[in-house]
Amino acid sequence: MTDVGPPSHVAMRGPSLDLAGLRAPAAWEYALRFVFGGTVAVATTLLGARFGLAIGGMCLAFPSILPASLTLVRRHGGRDRAVDDARGARLGALGLAAFALVVYATVGRMPSPVVLAAATCAWIAVAAGSWFLVERARR
């Protein structure tokens, strides 16, 4: 699969918070996100019941509202912004994988608060580190 990114003249934006953006989507768009999220949650529950909790848990790593969110971001912010959001989701997923690996390696061997703190630090380090590497490579 080929990764199609924004044109080279479009800079990747850093994380930001825009509360005014909450007013932009219509009510049906929030409903769409809810339906996508619920559908993914039900699907992972069914997979977990059928194939075991480990498989169901791995499927929960899929961002349940990402498909709807990317569709809506493209509609409101354009393709470049949706591509940027998808890239951020992939980098966040790498961080989530690091979180899972740290938990797998340390659970039962260390106190739970230490496991959670170490896994959270791994998630932040990998997600932020990969973002900085991608940003540096794009410049």
C-alpha positions in Angstrom: 0.0 0.0 0.0 1.4 3.4 -0.9 1.2 6.2 1.6 -0.2 9.2 -0.2 0.7 12.3 1.8 0.1 16.0 1.3 2.0 17.9 -1.3 5.6 18.7 -0.2 4.7 22.4 0.3 2.2 21.5 3.1 3.8 21.4 6.5 2.7 18.8 9.0 1.0 20.6 11.9 1.8 19.9 15.5 -0.8 18.9 18.0 -3.3 21.6 18.9 -6.6 22.2 20.6 -9.4 24.2 19.0 -12.6 24.2 21.1 -14.3 26.3 18.5 -14.2 23.3 16.2 -16.8 21.6 18.4 -19.5 23.8 17.0 -18.6 23.1 13.4 -20.0 19.5 13.0 -23.8 19.0 12.7 -25.6 16.7 15.1 -25.8 13.9 12.5 -22.0 14.0 12.3 -21.7 13.3 16.0 -24.3 10.5 15.6 -22.2 9.0 12.8 -19.1 9.0 15.0 -21.2 7.3 17.8 -22.5 4.7 15.4 -18.9 3.9 14.0 -17.5 3.8 17.6 -20.3 1.5 18.8 -20.0 -0.8 15.8 -16.3 -1.2 16.3 -16.8 -1.8 20.0 -19.5 -4.5 19.4 -17.3 -6.1 16.7 -14.3 -6.3 19.0 -16.5 -7.8 21.8 -17.8 -10.5 19.4 -14.2 -11.2 18.2 -13.1 -11.5 21.8 -16.0 -13.9 22.7 -15.2 -16.0 19.6 -11.4 -16.0 19.5 -10.4 -15.1 23.0 -9.7 -11.9 25.0 -6.2 -11.5 23.6 -7.6 -11.1 20.0 -10.4 -8.9 21.1 -8.0 -6.7 23.1 -5.7 -6.3 20.1 -8.7 -5.3 18.0 -9.6 -2.6 20.5 -6.4 -0.8 19.4 -8.3 0.2 16.3 -9.4 3.8 16.8 -13.2 3.2 16.7 -14.2 6.6 15.4 -11.2 7.1 13.1 -13.1 6.2 9.8 -15.9 8.6 10.6 -13.6 11.3 11.9 -11.4 11.2 8.8 -14.4 11.5 6.6 -15.7 14.5 8.5 -12.3 16.1 8.7 -11.9 15.8 5.0 -15.3 17.4 4.5 -14.7 20.3 6.8 -10.9 20.8 6.6 -9.9 19.3 3.2 -7.9 16.3 2.1 -4.5 17.6 3.4 -5.9 17.9 6.9 -7.5 14.4 6.8 -4.1 13.0 5.6 -2.4 14.8 8.5 -4.9 13.3 11.0 -4.5 9.8 9.5 -0.7 10.2 9.8 -1.1 11.2 13.5 -3.3 8.2 14.1 -0.7 5.8 12.7 2.0 7.4 14.9 -0.3 7.2 17.9 -0.9 3.5 17.1 2.9 3.0 17.3 2.8 4.5 20.7 0.0 2.2 21.7 2.0 -0.8 20.6 4.9 0.4 22.8 2.4 0.7 25.7 1.2 -2.9 25.1 4.7 -4.3 24.9 5.8 -2.6 28.2 2.7 -3.9 29.9 3.3 -7.4 28.5 6.9 -7.4 29.7 6.3 -6.0 33.2 2.8 -7.0 34.4 3.0 -9.4 37.3 6.7 -8.5 37.9 6.2 -4.9 39.1 3.4 -3.1 41.0 0.5 -2.0 38.8 1.1 1.7 39.2 4.7 1.3 38.1 3.6 -0.8 35.1 1.1 1.9 34.1 3.6 4.7 34.5 6.3 2.9 32.5 3.8 2.0 29.7 2.5 5.5 29.6 6.0 6.9 29.3 6.8 4.4 26.5 3.6 5.5 24.7 4.4 9.2 24.9 8.1 8.6 24.0 7.3 6.5 20.9 4.4 8.6 19.7 6.1 11.9 20.1 9.5 10.6 19.0 8.0 9.2 15.8 6.2 12.4 15.2 9.4 14.4 15.5 11.3 11.9 13.2 8.6 12.2 10.5 8.5 16.0 10.8 12.3 16.1 10.5 12.3 13.8 7.5 9.7 16.0 5.8 11.8 19.2 6.2 
